[in-house]
């Protein structure tokens, strides 16, 4: 992966990808090693992938990397999200701290 790893994201809030190929390499790594999930986007169920990155150094809250896909399975977005934002994306409720794996892999 051109000496670029998801581990470089541990202490940042944004991806350090400098090229589209680095961006996609991060997405592919999350798809390979993360947890497949389903989420609702624009009234359709999409497949995504979540990987735990660690805890925020400021407040100790969990942070995740999220890869979203379109209906064709192509990577459409990569975000670093707080646990609260992740759980809201996946469950519609930031207090429901459960990640329900799908059978998408």
ZANUMI-628933 format. One record per atom (N, C-alpha, C, O): residue number from 0; residue in three letters; atom name; x, y, z. Coordinates in nm, 2 decimals. Example, Ala and Ser with C-alpha at 12.3 -4.5 7.8 and 13.67 -1.06 7.14 Angstrom:
BEGIN
(0,'ALA','N',(1.32,-0.57,0.78)),
(0,'ALA','CA',(1.23,-0.45,0.78)),
(0,'ALA','C',(1.32,-0.33,0.78)),
(0,'ALA','O',(1.42,-0.33,0.85)),
(1,'SER','N',(1.28,-0.22,0.71)),
(1,'SER','CA',(1.37,-0.11,0.71)),
(1,'SER','C',(1.29,0.00,0.79)),
(1,'SER','O',(1.34,0.11,0.80)),
# end
This chain:
BEGIN
(0,'UNK','N',(0.08,-0.12,0.00)),
(0,'UNK','CA',(0.00,0.00,0.00)),
(0,'UNK','C',(0.09,0.13,0.00)),
(0,'UNK','O',(0.05,0.22,0.06)),
(1,'UNK','N',(0.20,0.13,-0.07)),
(1,'UNK','CA',(0.29,0.24,-0.08)),
(1,'UNK','C',(0.33,0.30,0.06)),
(1,'UNK','O',(0.33,0.42,0.07)),
(2,'UNK','N',(0.36,0.21,0.15)),
(2,'UNK','CA',(0.40,0.26,0.28)),
(2,'UNK','C',(0.30,0.34,0.35)),
(2,'UNK','O',(0.33,0.42,0.44)),
(3,'UNK','N',(0.17,0.33,0.31)),
(3,'UNK','CA',(0.06,0.40,0.37)),
(3,'UNK','C',(-0.03,0.30,0.43)),
(3,'UNK','O',(-0.07,0.21,0.36)),
(4,'UNK','N',(-0.07,0.32,0.55)),
(4,'UNK','CA',(-0.15,0.23,0.62)),
(4,'UNK','C',(-0.26,0.30,0.70)),
(4,'UNK','O',(-0.25,0.42,0.73)),
(5,'UNK','N',(-0.36,0.22,0.73)),
(5,'UNK','CA',(-0.47,0.27,0.81)),
(5,'UNK','C',(-0.42,0.32,0.95)),
(5,'UNK','O',(-0.48,0.40,1.01)),
(6,'UNK','N',(-0.31,0.26,0.99)),
(6,'UNK','CA',(-0.25,0.30,1.12)),
(6,'UNK','C',(-0.21,0.44,1.13)),
(6,'UNK','O',(-0.21,0.50,1.23)),
(7,'UNK','N',(-0.18,0.51,1.01)),
(7,'UNK','CA',(-0.15,0.65,1.01)),
(7,'UNK','C',(-0.27,0.73,1.05)),
(7,'UNK','O',(-0.25,0.85,1.08)),
(8,'UNK','N',(-0.39,0.68,1.04)),
(8,'UNK','CA',(-0.51,0.75,1.07)),
(8,'UNK','C',(-0.54,0.76,1.22)),
(8,'UNK','O',(-0.63,0.83,1.27)),
(9,'UNK','N',(-0.47,0.68,1.30)),
(9,'UNK','CA',(-0.50,0.67,1.44)),
(9,'UNK','C',(-0.50,0.80,1.52)),
(9,'UNK','O',(-0.58,0.82,1.61)),
(10,'UNK','N',(-0.41,0.89,1.49)),
(10,'UNK','CA',(-0.40,1.01,1.56)),
(10,'UNK','C',(-0.45,1.13,1.48)),
(10,'UNK','O',(-0.42,1.25,1.51)),
(11,'UNK','N',(-0.53,1.11,1.38)),
(11,'UNK','CA',(-0.59,1.22,1.30)),
(11,'UNK','C',(-0.74,1.21,1.29)),
(11,'UNK','O',(-0.80,1.11,1.32)),
(12,'UNK','N',(-0.80,1.32,1.25)),
(12,'UNK','CA',(-0.94,1.32,1.23)),
(12,'UNK','C',(-0.98,1.32,1.08)),
(12,'UNK','O',(-1.09,1.30,1.05)),
(13,'UNK','N',(-0.88,1.33,0.99)),
(13,'UNK','CA',(-0.90,1.32,0.85)),
(13,'UNK','C',(-0.80,1.23,0.79)),
(13,'UNK','O',(-0.69,1.20,0.84)),
(14,'UNK','N',(-0.84,1.17,0.67)),
(14,'UNK','CA',(-0.75,1.09,0.60)),
(14,'UNK','C',(-0.63,1.17,0.55)),
(14,'UNK','O',(-0.64,1.28,0.51)),
(15,'UNK','N',(-0.51,1.11,0.55)),
(15,'UNK','CA',(-0.39,1.17,0.50)),
(15,'UNK','C',(-0.36,1.13,0.36)),
(15,'UNK','O',(-0.25,1.15,0.31)),
(16,'UNK','N',(-0.46,1.06,0.29)),
(16,'UNK','CA',(-0.44,1.02,0.16)),
(16,'UNK','C',(-0.41,1.14,0.07)),
(16,'UNK','O',(-0.48,1.24,0.07)),
(17,'UNK','N',(-0.30,1.12,-0.01)),
(17,'UNK','CA',(-0.26,1.23,-0.10)),
(17,'UNK','C',(-0.31,1.21,-0.25)),
(17,'UNK','O',(-0.30,1.31,-0.33)),
(18,'UNK','N',(-0.35,1.09,-0.28)),
(18,'UNK','CA',(-0.39,1.06,-0.42)),
(18,'UNK','C',(-0.51,0.98,-0.41)),
(18,'UNK','O',(-0.54,0.91,-0.31)),
(19,'UNK','N',(-0.59,0.97,-0.52)),
(19,'UNK','CA',(-0.70,0.88,-0.53)),
(19,'UNK','C',(-0.67,0.74,-0.50)),
(19,'UNK','O',(-0.74,0.66,-0.44)),
(20,'UNK','N',(-0.55,0.69,-0.55)),
(20,'UNK','CA',(-0.51,0.55,-0.53)),
(20,'UNK','C',(-0.49,0.53,-0.38)),
(20,'UNK','O',(-0.52,0.42,-0.34)),
(21,'UNK','N',(-0.43,0.62,-0.31)),
(21,'UNK','CA',(-0.41,0.60,-0.16)),
(21,'UNK','C',(-0.55,0.60,-0.09)),
(21,'UNK','O',(-0.57,0.52,0.00)),
(22,'UNK','N',(-0.64,0.69,-0.14)),
(22,'UNK','CA',(-0.77,0.69,-0.08)),
(22,'UNK','C',(-0.84,0.56,-0.10)),
(22,'UNK','O',(-0.90,0.50,0.00)),
(23,'UNK','N',(-0.84,0.50,-0.22)),
(23,'UNK','CA',(-0.90,0.37,-0.25)),
(23,'UNK','C',(-0.83,0.26,-0.17)),
(23,'UNK','O',(-0.89,0.16,-0.13)),
(24,'UNK','N',(-0.70,0.27,-0.16)),
(24,'UNK','CA',(-0.62,0.16,-0.09)),
(24,'UNK','C',(-0.67,0.16,0.06)),
(24,'UNK','O',(-0.68,0.05,0.12)),
(25,'UNK','N',(-0.69,0.27,0.12)),
(25,'UNK','CA',(-0.75,0.28,0.26)),
(25,'UNK','C',(-0.88,0.21,0.26)),
(25,'UNK','O',(-0.91,0.13,0.35)),
(26,'UNK','N',(-0.97,0.25,0.17)),
(26,'UNK','CA',(-1.10,0.19,0.16)),
(26,'UNK','C',(-1.10,0.04,0.14)),
(26,'UNK','O',(-1.17,-0.04,0.21)),
(27,'UNK','N',(-1.01,-0.01,0.06)),
(27,'UNK','CA',(-1.00,-0.16,0.03)),
(27,'UNK','C',(-0.95,-0.23,0.16)),
(27,'UNK','O',(-0.99,-0.34,0.19)),
(28,'UNK','N',(-0.86,-0.16,0.23)),
(28,'UNK','CA',(-0.81,-0.22,0.36)),
(28,'UNK','C',(-0.92,-0.24,0.46)),
(28,'UNK','O',(-0.93,-0.34,0.53)),
(29,'UNK','N',(-1.00,-0.13,0.47)),
(29,'UNK','CA',(-1.11,-0.14,0.56)),
(29,'UNK','C',(-1.21,-0.25,0.52)),
(29,'UNK','O',(-1.27,-0.32,0.60)),
(30,'UNK','N',(-1.24,-0.26,0.39)),
(30,'UNK','CA',(-1.33,-0.36,0.34)),
(30,'UNK','C',(-1.27,-0.50,0.37)),
(30,'UNK','O',(-1.35,-0.59,0.41)),
(31,'UNK','N',(-1.14,-0.52,0.36)),
(31,'UNK','CA',(-1.08,-0.65,0.38)),
(31,'UNK','C',(-1.08,-0.68,0.53)),
(31,'UNK','O',(-1.10,-0.80,0.57)),
(32,'UNK','N',(-1.04,-0.58,0.62)),
(32,'UNK','CA',(-1.02,-0.61,0.76)),
(32,'UNK','C',(-1.13,-0.57,0.85)),
(32,'UNK','O',(-1.13,-0.60,0.97)),
(33,'UNK','N',(-1.22,-0.49,0.80)),
(33,'UNK','CA',(-1.33,-0.43,0.89)),
(33,'UNK','C',(-1.45,-0.52,0.90)),
(33,'UNK','O',(-1.45,-0.64,0.85)),
(34,'UNK','N',(-1.55,-0.47,0.96)),
(34,'UNK','CA',(-1.68,-0.54,0.98)),
(34,'UNK','C',(-1.78,-0.49,0.88)),
(34,'UNK','O',(-1.80,-0.37,0.87)),
(35,'UNK','N',(-1.84,-0.58,0.81)),
(35,'UNK','CA',(-1.94,-0.55,0.71)),
(35,'UNK','C',(-2.07,-0.51,0.79)),
(35,'UNK','O',(-2.11,-0.58,0.88)),
(36,'UNK','N',(-2.13,-0.40,0.75)),
(36,'UNK','CA',(-2.26,-0.35,0.81)),
(36,'UNK','C',(-2.35,-0.31,0.70)),
(36,'UNK','O',(-2.31,-0.29,0.58)),
(37,'UNK','N',(-2.47,-0.29,0.74)),
(37,'UNK','CA',(-2.57,-0.23,0.65)),
(37,'UNK','C',(-2.62,-0.10,0.71)),
(37,'UNK','O',(-2.63,-0.08,0.84)),
(38,'UNK','N',(-2.65,0.00,0.63)),
(38,'UNK','CA',(-2.70,0.13,0.68)),
(38,'UNK','C',(-2.80,0.19,0.57)),
(38,'UNK','O',(-2.80,0.15,0.46)),
(39,'UNK','N',(-2.88,0.28,0.62)),
(39,'UNK','CA',(-2.98,0.34,0.53)),
(39,'UNK','C',(-2.92,0.47,0.48)),
(39,'UNK','O',(-2.87,0.55,0.55)),
(40,'UNK','N',(-2.94,0.49,0.35)),
(40,'UNK','CA',(-2.89,0.61,0.28)),
(40,'UNK','C',(-2.99,0.64,0.17)),
(40,'UNK','O',(-3.01,0.56,0.08)),
(41,'UNK','N',(-3.05,0.76,0.17)),
(41,'UNK','CA',(-3.15,0.80,0.07)),
(41,'UNK','C',(-3.25,0.69,0.05)),
(41,'UNK','O',(-3.28,0.66,-0.07)),
(42,'UNK','N',(-3.31,0.64,0.16)),
(42,'UNK','CA',(-3.42,0.54,0.15)),
(42,'UNK','C',(-3.38,0.41,0.09)),
(42,'UNK','O',(-3.47,0.34,0.04)),
(43,'UNK','N',(-3.26,0.38,0.09)),
(43,'UNK','CA',(-3.22,0.24,0.05)),
(43,'UNK','C',(-3.11,0.19,0.14)),
(43,'UNK','O',(-3.04,0.26,0.21)),
(44,'UNK','N',(-3.11,0.06,0.15)),
(44,'UNK','CA',(-3.01,-0.01,0.24)),
(44,'UNK','C',(-2.88,-0.03,0.16)),
(44,'UNK','O',(-2.88,-0.08,0.05)),
(45,'UNK','N',(-2.77,0.02,0.22)),
(45,'UNK','CA',(-2.64,0.01,0.16)),
(45,'UNK','C',(-2.55,-0.08,0.24)),
(45,'UNK','O',(-2.58,-0.10,0.36)),
(46,'UNK','N',(-2.45,-0.13,0.18)),
(46,'UNK','CA',(-2.34,-0.20,0.25)),
(46,'UNK','C',(-2.23,-0.11,0.28)),
(46,'UNK','O',(-2.19,-0.03,0.20)),
(47,'UNK','N',(-2.18,-0.12,0.40)),
(47,'UNK','CA',(-2.06,-0.04,0.44)),
(47,'UNK','C',(-1.97,-0.13,0.52)),
(47,'UNK','O',(-1.99,-0.25,0.55)),
(48,'UNK','N',(-1.86,-0.07,0.57)),
(48,'UNK','CA',(-1.76,-0.14,0.64)),
(48,'UNK','C',(-1.71,-0.05,0.75)),
(48,'UNK','O',(-1.68,0.07,0.73)),
(49,'UNK','N',(-1.69,-0.10,0.87)),
(49,'UNK','CA',(-1.65,-0.03,0.99)),
(49,'UNK','C',(-1.52,-0.09,1.05)),
(49,'UNK','O',(-1.51,-0.21,1.05)),
(50,'UNK','N',(-1.43,-0.01,1.09)),
(50,'UNK','CA',(-1.31,-0.06,1.16)),
(50,'UNK','C',(-1.28,0.04,1.27)),
(50,'UNK','O',(-1.28,0.16,1.26)),
(51,'UNK','N',(-1.26,-0.02,1.39)),
(51,'UNK','CA',(-1.23,0.05,1.51)),
(51,'UNK','C',(-1.08,0.11,1.50)),
(51,'UNK','O',(-0.99,0.03,1.46)),
(52,'UNK','N',(-1.07,0.24,1.52)),
(52,'UNK','CA',(-0.93,0.30,1.52)),
(52,'UNK','C',(-0.87,0.32,1.65)),
(52,'UNK','O',(-0.74,0.32,1.66)),
(53,'UNK','N',(-0.95,0.33,1.75)),
(53,'UNK','CA',(-0.89,0.36,1.89)),
(53,'UNK','C',(-0.98,0.46,1.96)),
(53,'UNK','O',(-1.09,0.48,1.92)),
(54,'UNK','N',(-0.92,0.52,2.06)),
(54,'UNK','CA',(-1.00,0.62,2.13)),
(54,'UNK','C',(-0.94,0.76,2.11)),
(54,'UNK','O',(-0.81,0.77,2.09)),
(55,'UNK','N',(-1.02,0.86,2.11)),
(55,'UNK','CA',(-0.98,1.00,2.10)),
(55,'UNK','C',(-0.89,1.03,2.21)),
(55,'UNK','O',(-0.93,1.01,2.33)),
(56,'UNK','N',(-0.78,1.10,2.19)),
(56,'UNK','CA',(-0.69,1.13,2.30)),
(56,'UNK','C',(-0.74,1.25,2.39)),
(56,'UNK','O',(-0.70,1.26,2.50)),
(57,'UNK','N',(-0.83,1.33,2.33)),
(57,'UNK','CA',(-0.89,1.44,2.41)),
(57,'UNK','C',(-0.99,1.39,2.51)),
(57,'UNK','O',(-0.99,1.44,2.63)),
(58,'UNK','N',(-1.08,1.31,2.47)),
(58,'UNK','CA',(-1.19,1.27,2.56)),
(58,'UNK','C',(-1.21,1.12,2.58)),
(58,'UNK','O',(-1.30,1.08,2.65)),
(59,'UNK','N',(-1.13,1.04,2.52)),
(59,'UNK','CA',(-1.14,0.90,2.54)),
(59,'UNK','C',(-1.25,0.83,2.46)),
(59,'UNK','O',(-1.27,0.71,2.48)),
(60,'UNK','N',(-1.32,0.90,2.38)),
(60,'UNK','CA',(-1.43,0.84,2.30)),
(60,'UNK','C',(-1.38,0.76,2.19)),
(60,'UNK','O',(-1.27,0.79,2.13)),
(61,'UNK','N',(-1.45,0.65,2.15)),
(61,'UNK','CA',(-1.42,0.56,2.04)),
(61,'UNK','C',(-1.42,0.64,1.91)),
(61,'UNK','O',(-1.50,0.73,1.89)),
(62,'UNK','N',(-1.33,0.60,1.82)),
(62,'UNK','CA',(-1.34,0.65,1.68)),
(62,'UNK','C',(-1.32,0.53,1.59)),
(62,'UNK','O',(-1.25,0.44,1.61)),
(63,'UNK','N',(-1.39,0.55,1.47)),
(63,'UNK','CA',(-1.40,0.44,1.37)),
(63,'UNK','C',(-1.37,0.50,1.24)),
(63,'UNK','O',(-1.38,0.62,1.21)),
(64,'UNK','N',(-1.33,0.42,1.14)),
(64,'UNK','CA',(-1.32,0.45,1.00)),
(64,'UNK','C',(-1.44,0.38,0.94)),
(64,'UNK','O',(-1.46,0.26,0.96)),
(65,'UNK','N',(-1.51,0.45,0.85)),
(65,'UNK','CA',(-1.63,0.40,0.79)),
(65,'UNK','C',(-1.61,0.41,0.63)),
(65,'UNK','O',(-1.58,0.52,0.58)),
(66,'UNK','N',(-1.64,0.30,0.56)),
(66,'UNK','CA',(-1.64,0.30,0.42)),
(66,'UNK','C',(-1.78,0.27,0.37)),
(66,'UNK','O',(-1.83,0.17,0.40)),
(67,'UNK','N',(-1.83,0.37,0.29)),
(67,'UNK','CA',(-1.97,0.35,0.24)),
(67,'UNK','C',(-1.96,0.31,0.09)),
(67,'UNK','O',(-1.86,0.35,0.02)),
(68,'UNK','N',(-2.05,0.23,0.05)),
(68,'UNK','CA',(-2.05,0.19,-0.09)),
(68,'UNK','C',(-2.19,0.22,-0.16)),
(68,'UNK','O',(-2.29,0.25,-0.09)),
(69,'UNK','N',(-2.19,0.22,-0.29)),
(69,'UNK','CA',(-2.32,0.24,-0.36)),
(69,'UNK','C',(-2.38,0.11,-0.39)),
(69,'UNK','O',(-2.33,0.01,-0.34)),
(70,'UNK','N',(-2.49,0.11,-0.46)),
(70,'UNK','CA',(-2.57,-0.01,-0.48)),
(70,'UNK','C',(-2.49,-0.11,-0.57)),
(70,'UNK','O',(-2.52,-0.23,-0.58)),
(71,'UNK','N',(-2.38,-0.06,-0.64)),
(71,'UNK','CA',(-2.29,-0.15,-0.72)),
(71,'UNK','C',(-2.18,-0.21,-0.64)),
(71,'UNK','O',(-2.10,-0.28,-0.69)),
(72,'UNK','N',(-2.16,-0.16,-0.51)),
(72,'UNK','CA',(-2.05,-0.21,-0.43)),
(72,'UNK','C',(-1.93,-0.13,-0.44)),
(72,'UNK','O',(-1.82,-0.16,-0.39)),
(73,'UNK','N',(-1.93,-0.02,-0.52)),
(73,'UNK','CA',(-1.82,0.07,-0.53)),
(73,'UNK','C',(-1.80,0.16,-0.41)),
(73,'UNK','O',(-1.90,0.21,-0.36)),
(74,'UNK','N',(-1.68,0.19,-0.37)),
(74,'UNK','CA',(-1.65,0.28,-0.26)),
(74,'UNK','C',(-1.70,0.42,-0.30)),
(74,'UNK','O',(-1.66,0.47,-0.41)),
(75,'UNK','N',(-1.78,0.48,-0.22)),
(75,'UNK','CA',(-1.83,0.61,-0.24)),
(75,'UNK','C',(-1.78,0.71,-0.14)),
(75,'UNK','O',(-1.78,0.83,-0.17)),
(76,'UNK','N',(-1.75,0.67,-0.02)),
(76,'UNK','CA',(-1.71,0.76,0.08)),
(76,'UNK','C',(-1.63,0.69,0.19)),
(76,'UNK','O',(-1.64,0.57,0.21)),
(77,'UNK','N',(-1.53,0.76,0.25)),
(77,'UNK','CA',(-1.46,0.71,0.36)),
(77,'UNK','C',(-1.45,0.83,0.46)),
(77,'UNK','O',(-1.42,0.94,0.43)),
(78,'UNK','N',(-1.49,0.79,0.58)),
(78,'UNK','CA',(-1.50,0.89,0.69)),
(78,'UNK','C',(-1.44,0.84,0.82)),
(78,'UNK','O',(-1.44,0.72,0.84)),
(79,'UNK','N',(-1.38,0.92,0.89)),
(79,'UNK','CA',(-1.34,0.89,1.03)),
(79,'UNK','C',(-1.45,0.95,1.12)),
(79,'UNK','O',(-1.48,1.07,1.11)),
(80,'UNK','N',(-1.51,0.86,1.20)),
(80,'UNK','CA',(-1.63,0.91,1.27)),
(80,'UNK','C',(-1.61,0.88,1.42)),
(80,'UNK','O',(-1.54,0.78,1.46)),
(81,'UNK','N',(-1.67,0.96,1.51)),
(81,'UNK','CA',(-1.67,0.93,1.65)),
(81,'UNK','C',(-1.77,0.81,1.67)),
(81,'UNK','O',(-1.85,0.79,1.58)),
(82,'UNK','N',(-1.76,0.75,1.78)),
(82,'UNK','CA',(-1.85,0.64,1.81)),
(82,'UNK','C',(-2.00,0.69,1.80)),
(82,'UNK','O',(-2.08,0.62,1.74)),
(83,'UNK','N',(-2.02,0.81,1.86)),
(83,'UNK','CA',(-2.16,0.86,1.86)),
(83,'UNK','C',(-2.21,0.88,1.71)),
(83,'UNK','O',(-2.32,0.84,1.69)),
(84,'UNK','N',(-2.13,0.93,1.62)),
(84,'UNK','CA',(-2.17,0.95,1.49)),
(84,'UNK','C',(-2.19,0.82,1.42)),
(84,'UNK','O',(-2.28,0.80,1.33)),
(85,'UNK','N',(-2.10,0.72,1.45)),
(85,'UNK','CA',(-2.10,0.59,1.39)),
(85,'UNK','C',(-2.23,0.52,1.42)),
(85,'UNK','O',(-2.30,0.47,1.34)),
(86,'UNK','N',(-2.26,0.52,1.55)),
(86,'UNK','CA',(-2.38,0.45,1.60)),
(86,'UNK','C',(-2.51,0.52,1.54)),
(86,'UNK','O',(-2.61,0.45,1.51)),
(87,'UNK','N',(-2.51,0.65,1.53)),
(87,'UNK','CA',(-2.62,0.72,1.47)),
(87,'UNK','C',(-2.64,0.68,1.32)),
(87,'UNK','O',(-2.75,0.65,1.28)),
(88,'UNK','N',(-2.53,0.67,1.25)),
(88,'UNK','CA',(-2.53,0.63,1.11)),
(88,'UNK','C',(-2.58,0.49,1.09)),
(88,'UNK','O',(-2.67,0.46,1.01)),
(89,'UNK','N',(-2.54,0.40,1.18)),
(89,'UNK','CA',(-2.58,0.26,1.17)),
(89,'UNK','C',(-2.71,0.22,1.23)),
(89,'UNK','O',(-2.79,0.14,1.17)),
(90,'UNK','N',(-2.74,0.28,1.34)),
(90,'UNK','CA',(-2.86,0.25,1.41)),
(90,'UNK','C',(-2.97,0.35,1.42)),
(90,'UNK','O',(-3.08,0.33,1.47)),
(91,'UNK','N',(-2.94,0.47,1.38)),
(91,'UNK','CA',(-3.03,0.58,1.39)),
(91,'UNK','C',(-3.04,0.64,1.53)),
(91,'UNK','O',(-3.12,0.72,1.56)),
(92,'UNK','N',(-2.96,0.59,1.62)),
(92,'UNK','CA',(-2.96,0.63,1.76)),
(92,'UNK','C',(-2.82,0.63,1.82)),
(92,'UNK','O',(-2.76,0.52,1.83)),
(93,'UNK','N',(-2.77,0.74,1.85)),
(93,'UNK','CA',(-2.63,0.75,1.90)),
(93,'UNK','C',(-2.61,0.68,2.04)),
(93,'UNK','O',(-2.49,0.66,2.08)),
(94,'UNK','N',(-2.72,0.65,2.11)),
(94,'UNK','CA',(-2.70,0.58,2.24)),
(94,'UNK','C',(-2.70,0.42,2.22)),
(94,'UNK','O',(-2.67,0.35,2.31)),
(95,'UNK','N',(-2.74,0.37,2.10)),
(95,'UNK','CA',(-2.73,0.23,2.07)),
(95,'UNK','C',(-2.60,0.20,2.02)),
(95,'UNK','O',(-2.57,0.22,1.90)),
(96,'UNK','N',(-2.51,0.15,2.11)),
(96,'UNK','CA',(-2.37,0.14,2.08)),
(96,'UNK','C',(-2.34,0.00,2.03)),
(96,'UNK','O',(-2.23,-0.06,2.05)),
(97,'UNK','N',(-2.43,-0.06,1.95)),
(97,'UNK','CA',(-2.41,-0.19,1.90)),
(97,'UNK','C',(-2.38,-0.18,1.75)),
(97,'UNK','O',(-2.45,-0.11,1.68)),
(98,'UNK','N',(-2.28,-0.26,1.71)),
(98,'UNK','CA',(-2.26,-0.27,1.56)),
(98,'UNK','C',(-2.31,-0.41,1.52)),
(98,'UNK','O',(-2.25,-0.51,1.57)),
(99,'UNK','N',(-2.41,-0.41,1.44)),
(99,'UNK','CA',(-2.47,-0.53,1.39)),
(99,'UNK','C',(-2.40,-0.58,1.26)),
(99,'UNK','O',(-2.43,-0.52,1.16)),
(100,'UNK','N',(-2.31,-0.68,1.26)),
(100,'UNK','CA',(-2.25,-0.72,1.14)),
(100,'UNK','C',(-2.35,-0.77,1.04)),
(100,'UNK','O',(-2.44,-0.84,1.08)),
(101,'UNK','N',(-2.32,-0.75,0.91)),
(101,'UNK','CA',(-2.40,-0.80,0.81)),
(101,'UNK','C',(-2.33,-0.92,0.75)),
(101,'UNK','O',(-2.21,-0.95,0.79)),
(102,'UNK','N',(-2.39,-0.98,0.65)),
(102,'UNK','CA',(-2.32,-1.09,0.58)),
(102,'UNK','C',(-2.26,-1.05,0.45)),
(102,'UNK','O',(-2.26,-1.12,0.35)),
(103,'UNK','N',(-2.22,-0.92,0.45)),
(103,'UNK','CA',(-2.18,-0.86,0.32)),
(103,'UNK','C',(-2.04,-0.90,0.27)),
(103,'UNK','O',(-2.01,-0.87,0.16)),
(104,'UNK','N',(-1.96,-0.96,0.35)),
(104,'UNK','CA',(-1.82,-1.00,0.31)),
(104,'UNK','C',(-1.82,-1.13,0.23)),
(104,'UNK','O',(-1.72,-1.17,0.19)),
# end
